[in-house]
């Protein structure tokens, strides 16, 4: 329902006036800024750029000579009068409006541009009341509502996953974009291509269709941003990034491969505030290498709720998962060995502190936790003991793992075997985490596992 009839009628009249003058405005704006051949090649994807150019002229020239027909119109004067006569709208004019996540100084030209931009970008030949009313209600809601809804999209590159969506937290979902959604976000400036040829305004190669989508509803603020708001803004962003990064770790726990975050963008529900990019770039990165099956997706769906629920209460387990994930992306064998060693210590020696025979204790616990029978326990014990001796030599620079070293292949095979066993251990630990009473240990009492009672 329309709240302000005077504002509605003034916006409508100004909208109609812009439509009537749209051809002359286009003749002035487009050729002076965008070469004709680029406009024709880029097509629809340039609509956003057209709007940006119009916005620059409207704000920078303040409806100066270049837009004289609008600047001198009775319709514009009536629109300004309607703005200032409404207390709810007037208090936001020429003020910083936003939230803990973003803000923008809203002046009269923002409201004027919203009307002109809608008319020009649609290239309307005739007035369409349904489209106009939808646009007007979006503007009125932005001005009268005390809340703002933000949608943040973060591209997950390197991955292929047969899903429609997975709910990660109350606010965050990982989803596969439809073709229409991909086109919409790209028109807003979000790069979904693995490689780009910006000189020709063309995308080449594969496109990424997996994104993290976060929705937050926050209080709208009118006035300057204070220090508390800046702190709160970063806290909100980091809280949601935690889910994105941890989900990547869970994916890598299920299957090896390179996947990473890139190209993050915010969009506010208010047409006056618009969107904000966050500077992650991924131009030239390789195409998807982490390709999940239906079985992988089902395993991720089972593991994720437990990992997220216990991410803080069982911090040792989260730290181990993060280090394991980090090891899979390391370029050098030495770095991979160190990451895996920390992951093993986090899961099998949590709460131990320092002491003697830690390698023996860790190897014994790994064997008892993972071994299906005596023979496998002996194998796992020896493997972990050998690996941690290798880790000690790497840390102290005793062993040579350079190309051509006789010990290199043995170190590689040992490290890979440890990685495989730690993957098994972490999956088992996550699945059984809800059964543990002590939050700082993998099992409540290691002695029960190491020395079971004989019947």
N, C-alpha and C positions, 0 to 999 in steps of 0.2 A: 504494500500500500504506500502511495506517495505521501511523504511527510510534509513537504513544502511545495505547495502549488505555485507560488510566485516564482520560486527557483526553477521549477519544472518548466513553466511557460517561457521563462527567459532563456533557459538552455535550449529549448526547442526552437525558439525564434532564431537564436544565434546559429544553431546547427543548420537550419534551413538556409540561412544567409550564406554560410560557408559552402553548402552544396551548390548554391546558385553561382558562386564565384570560384568553384574548384578548378575549372579548366584554366582560368587566368592565373591562379595561384601556382598550379603545376608548371605552367609555361615559365614562370619566374624561378621556381625553386629547382626543378630537376635538372635542366640542361646546364645550369651554372655550376652544379656541384658534381654530378655523376655523368661521365661520358656516355653517350647514347649506346655505344656498342656493349659496354659493361652492363648497363641496365637491361638490355635485351638478353644477354647471355645469362645473367644471374636470375632473372625472372622473379618468381614469388619470394625467394629468400631475401630479396632486397627490400621487401616491404618494411621490415624493421628499420633498416638503414634510412629509408625514406622518412619514416616517422622521426628518427633521430635528427635528421637534417632539418625537418620542419620545426622540431622542438628548439634546435639551435637558433634558427631564425626568429622564432616567436619570442624566445626568452632574451636572446642577445640583442635583438633590435627593438624589443619592447613594442611590437606592432608598429615599427617605424615605417619609413617611406615604402619599403619593399612590400608591405602588406597594408598599404594605406586604405584600401576599400574596407577592410575589417576594422582598422584602427579608428576610423571616423564614423563608423556606423552607429545608428540609434540602437541597434540590437546589442552592440557591445556595451554601450552605456547602460542599457536596461539590465544586462547580466551583472555588471558591476554593482548596480544599485541593489539587485536581489541578493547578492553575496553579503553586502554590508548591512542589509536590513535584517538578516538572520543571525541572532546571537550565536547559535551553534556553529554556523559556518564562519562567521566573521572572526571568532576567537582563534581560528586556525589559519586565517589568511596572514601571510607574511610572518609565520611562526615556524619553528622547527617542530615537525610532527613525526612521530615514529614510535619506537619501542626500545626494549633492551637489546634488540638485534640489529636494527638499522634505523636511520632517521634521515629526513630531508626537509629543507626549508621550503614550505609550500607557499607560493605567492599566487597572485591572481592569474598570472599567465599559465600556471599549471592547469587550472580549471578551464581556461580558455583553450589551451592546446588540446586538452582531452576531447573537447567538442570538435575542433577543427580536424584533429588527427583521425578521429573516427570517421568523419565524413570523407576525407580525402583518401584514406587507405582503402576504403571499400569502393571507391569510384562510383558512388551511387548516381544513377540517372534519375531516380525518383525517390521521394521520401518513403521510408519503410517504418511504420509506427512500431511494429513488433521489435525490430532491431534497435530502434532508438530507445524504447522503453527499457529494454534489457541493459543497454549501456547506461542509461540514466540511473537505474536502480543500483548498479554497481558503484557509480559515483556517489549517490546519496548514502548508500550503506557505508562507504569509506569515510564520509564526512560525519555521519551521525553515530556510528558504532563506537563503543568504548574499547573494542577488541580489534586486534589485527591477526590474521592467519598467515603464517609463513610456510611455504613449501620449499624445502631444500633438496636438490637432486645432486648426487655425487656419482659420477660414472665409475663403474667397476670394469676395468679393462683387463684383457687377457683371458676372460672367462667365457665359456659357453655352458649353459645350464638349462635343461628342459623343465622350466617352471613358468607359472604365471606370476606367482608372488609367494613370499614367505614373510610372515609377521615376525619381526625380530624383537621389538620392544613396543611399548604403548604408542610411541610416536613414529617409529621407523620400520619401514618395509623394504625388502629387496624385491624388485619386480622387473619383468621383461617388458620393455616399451613396445607398443604397437607401432606400425608404420606411421600412422597419423601423429602419435605422440612424439616419435622421433623427429618428424618434420616440424612440429610445433616448437620443440625445445631448440632445434637447430636454428630456427628462425629467430629465436630469442638470444642466440649467440653461443649456445652450448655446443662444443665440438664433440661429436660422436665418432669421428673418423679416426682410424689408426694413422693415416697419412693424409696430408692436405697439400694442395697446390694453390696457395693463396693468390699467386699472380694471375691465375686464370679463374679464380673464384670457383674452383672445382674441388670436390672430395674424391679421393681415389682409394682403392683397396677396400678392406673390410670396414664394416660399421659395428660399433658396440651398441647392444640393445639392453644390457643389464645395468640397472642403476639402484642406488639406495635412495629412497624417498622418505624424507622426514617432514612431518607436519607439526607445527607448534602454534598454539593460540596464546597470545600474550596481551597484556594491557597496552593500550595506546597512550602515549604521553605527548603532551603539548608543552613545549619549552625546551630550553637548552639541556643537553645531556650532561649529567654529572659523573663524577668518578665512580660512584657505585654502579651506575648503569654500564660503564665500560667493563668493570669487573664481571658483572652479571652476564654481559654479552658473551665474553670469552668462556665463562663457565658453561653456559648453555651450549655453545658450539662444541666444546670439548666433550661434554657429556654424550652427545650424539655421535661424535667421531669415535668414541670408545667402542660403540656397538659395531661400527663399520670395520674398524681394524681387527676387532676380536672375531668377527664373522669370517674375515679372510683367513685368520689363523685356523679356524675350525675347518674351512674348506681345504686348507693344506694338510690338515691332520687326516682328512679322508683321502686326498689324492695329491700327488706332487704336481707342480706346475707353477708358472709365473702369472700372478694376478695382482693388481695394484689399483689404488685409487687415483683418479685424475679428473680434472675439469669439474669443479664443484660450483654450483650456482644457486643463489637464493631468489625466490620470487615472493613478493608480498601480494596479498589479496587486494590491497588498495591500489587502484589504477594511478593514484597520485604519487606512490612511493616506488613502484616498479621493482626491478630485480638488481641483484648485486652478485658479481663473480668473485671467487675467492682465490684465483691465481694458480690453481694446480694445472699444469700443462702436461701433455703427453704426445706431442708431435713427434713422429718418427719412431715411436715404440713399436715393437713387433705385434703381429696379430695374435689371436687367441691361441694359447698353448695349454691352458687348463680346461679340459673338456670333461664335464661330468656326465655320468650315465644316470638312469632312473634309480639304480641301486645306490649310487653315490648320494643322490638328492635325498632319498629316504633316510640314509644314515645321517646326513647333515640335519635333517628335520628332527631326528631323535636326539642328537648330541647337543644341538644349539640351546634348547631351553635349560638344560642342566648346566652348561658352561656359563650362560648368562646369569642364571639364578645364583650360582655359587662363586661368581667372579671375585667377590670381595671377602666373603666368609671363608673361602678356601683359596686364599691368594697364592699359596705355593703352587697349586695346580694350574692356575691361570698363568703364572710366571713360567712354568714349565712348558705349557702349550705355546706361549709367545716365543720362547727361545727355540723350541723345536721348529716352529714356522720360520723363524729367522734363519735357521741353519740351512733350510732348503734353498734360500736365495743367495747364499754366500758364494763368492767367486773363488776363494782359495780354500784348500783343504784344511789348513791350520785354523782358519776362522770357523769353519764348519765343526771341527773337532771341539773347539772351545764352547760353541753354542750348545752342542749336544751334551757335553759334559755338565754344563750348568743346568740343562733341562733334567738330566738324570739325578743330579744332586738335589734339585728342588723337589722332585717327586719322591725319591727314596730316602733322603736324609733330612727332610723338613723337620724343624724343631730340634735338631740334634746339637746345633752349635759346633764347637770344635772338639777334637778328641783324637785318640789314636785309632789306627786301623780303619779309617773311614772307607777306604777303597774296598777292604775285605767286607765290611758291614754292608756297603751299597751293593756289591756283587752278590752277596748272600741273599739280600732282600729281593733283588731283581730276579734271581733264580727261583726263589720261593713264590714270588708273586706271578711269574709268567710260565714257569715250567709245568708241563702237563704230567711228566713222570720223572723218575730219577735221572734217566739218561739226558733228558732235555735240561733239567736243572743243572747238571754238571757242565753241559755245553754252555749254557747262559752264564754261569758263574765264571768260567774261564774266559769267556768273551769279554765280559764287563771288566774283569780284572786286567786283562791285556789292554783294553781300551783306555782305562784310567792311567795305566803306566805310560801309554802313548801320549795322553793328554799332558801328563807331568813333563815329559821330555819336550813336547812342543812349547809349553809355557816357559821352560827354562832354556830353550834353544839348544838342547842336547842332540836332537835327531834332525836329519836332513830329509826333507820331503820335497825337494826340488825335482824337476823333470830329469829323468835318468837315474835317480836314486834307486838302489836295489830295494829299499824299504818302502818305496812309494806305493806299489801295487798292493802290498800287504796292508798298508795303512788305509788305502781306499776301501778294500774289501771289509776290513774290520769296522771302519766308520759306517759303511752302508748297512752292515748287519746290525750295528747298534741303533741306527736310525730306524730300521724296521722293527726292532724289539721295543724301542721307546714309543713308536706309533701304537703298537699293540697295548703297551702299558697305559698310555694316556687315554686311549679309548675305553679300556677296562676301568680305569680310575674314574673317568667322567660318568660312566654308566652306573657305577656303584657308589658315587659320591653321596647320594641321598641317604645311604644306609649307615654312614659314618657319624659317630657322635663327636669325636675330637676334630675340630676344624683345621688344626695345624698339621695333621698327619694323614698319610695315605690310608693306613688302617689304624684301628683303635689300639690294638696291642700286637706289635710285631712278634712277640714271643709265641702267641697263639698260632701264627702262621709258620714261624720258623721251627717251633717244637710242638707239633700237634700231639694231643694225648693219644696214646695207643690203647685200643680196645682190647 
